[in-house]
Amino acid sequence: MFCFGVREALSLALRTHDPQSVTVHGELVHNPRVLVQLALRGFQSTAEPDRAGLPNTPRVMITAHGISDRERNRLESAGLRLIDTTCPLVRRVHRAAQALADEGRHVVVIGRPGHVEVAGIVEDLPEADVVAGPEAVRTYPHARLGVVCQSTTSPRLAACICAAIRAANPGADIEFVDTICQPTRDRQEAVGRLLPQVDGVVVVGGRNSNNTRELAALCEAAGKPAWLVQSAGDLDPRWFRNCRAVGLTAGTSTLDETIQEVHQALLAIEA
């Protein structure tokens, strides 16, 4: 169930020689099981809130979520060698945001404030606003606006926020660049097709994973309960007492084996 960006990041990590000499600059992917596996291979890691410091290894692995050019320069200026696993679709968001800024537009990023991908996008911009929902939209004191999305944003949420931006800034010249990645869009659409057939959905993925959280939010917005679990051990049979059919989906950084374990556990509950 990995998207290709996560799959390529993990493939590069597994091909890296002497992992003890490498510090992962945050969480390579938002999947606790994968992080444990990387640690067992010998990789060091820096917690995402602590990335302002410098690793004590000669090499640093940039995560699939990417970093800003400013952060890249800081690390390289300290003499560190970078192993870059940034997802190409995250790079696309960076390029789109920078292009809008170069046009003289004030950039609005639709995404989760504080998320590492969002931080990397905005750090290279002269100024930017980050909005997580339509309630955060305001009237901006700029004649020209440029809007991009965190790559794992829900298309439904992006459309709602864009409408709110246009309503709050009726005189502004607004350009929207749709930077939602296709794997996120595909999973959202699949869940949309699943929802009419089930009474609730189990969503498997890391609690820090934005695309996993968005899948759960999509279910809840449709009036269906969503249970976010990181493993089969998180399941509670009491959740399903009034359910005739339960759906199963997963975030883009979830291991196939984890999904299979949850599936088997659900079947055992049904039995």
Buried (B, 14 or more C-beta within 10 A) or exposed (E): BBBBBBBBBBEBBEEBEEBEBBBBBBBBBBBBBBBEBBEEEEBBBBEBEEBEEBBEBEBBBBBBBBBBEEBBEBBEEEEBEBBBBBBEBBBBBBEBBBBBBEEEBBBBBBBBEEBBBBBBBBBBBEEBBBBBEBEBBEEBEBEBBBBBBBBBBBBBBBEBBBEBBBEEBEEBEBBBBBBBBEBBBEBBEEBBEBBEEBBBBBBBBBEBBBBBBBBBBBBEBBEBBBBBBBBBEBBEEEBBEEBEEBBBBBBBBBBEEBBEBBBEBBEEBEE
